[in-house]
Amino acid sequence: MKVCIVGASGKLGQYMVQHALDRGYEVIGVCRERSVHKLERFQNRITVIPGATNDRRVIEKAVSGCDGVLTVLVPWGRQHYSTGTAQAVLDYAKPGARLVFSCGWHITLDGKDVYPPALKRDEKIARLLGRLTRMVDIDDQIEACRCIFASPTRWTVVRGSDLEEGESQGLPVWSRHVGDPLLASNLTRRSDFALFMVAALENDELIHEAPAIVGCQTPSALAHSTAKEQAQ
């Protein structure tokens, strides 16, 4: 499988590169020119295309012929970075390609998510700081996901909880809606978030889904597993 990773130089992106290589995929990585050095450890193992991820010419070149595209949607700046990136991927990915996007729990597919007060507070703070500093645009990320949800392509939007570093605990578990007790721990290893993204490429059950994930070894995930076993 030939895979393009948009945002390959970031922490999540580098984990995705490694997981993709571990599966034997051919990897094309896109990142800003000033961040190319972060991918030096993958030298001669991947093809790196430098450029802004919302540059349509860069994306068109990068996704050409790819069977899957993994995209880190980042709410940078006030220049519609997320929407520009998402729309370019939707427009230029080959027909039938698997498109997997990453974002946070604040995105909702059907409006049925129930958010804890802390998450609502953090979103308000991020939105306020973004307007003051012009460094972050949460609303643009939300709009990017609306464009994805309206697309007939084979998309998945993976919604990540809070993240931590550490050795892999395995493939995260997921729910369709934030507010599910399964997700209460609100914590996932960053490497496992990346693992879920890469695994989604070959999981057709996730097409047109927006799974909210949590680490499989977190207390809430383990409690859910125990309750499920007892019910059986």
Buried (B, 14 or more C-beta within 10 A) or exposed (E): BBBBBBBBBBBBBBBBBBBBBEBEBBBBBBBBEEBBEBBEEBEEEBBBBBBBBBBBEBBBBBBEEBBBBBBBBBBBBBEBBBBBBBBBBBEBBEEEBBBBBBBBBBBBBEEEBEBBEEBEEBBEEBBEEBBEEEEBBBBBBBBBBBBBBEBEBBBBBBBBBBBEEEEBBEEBBBBBBBBBEBBBBBBBBBBBBBBBBBBBBEBEEBBBBBBBBBBBBBEBBBBBBEEEEEEE
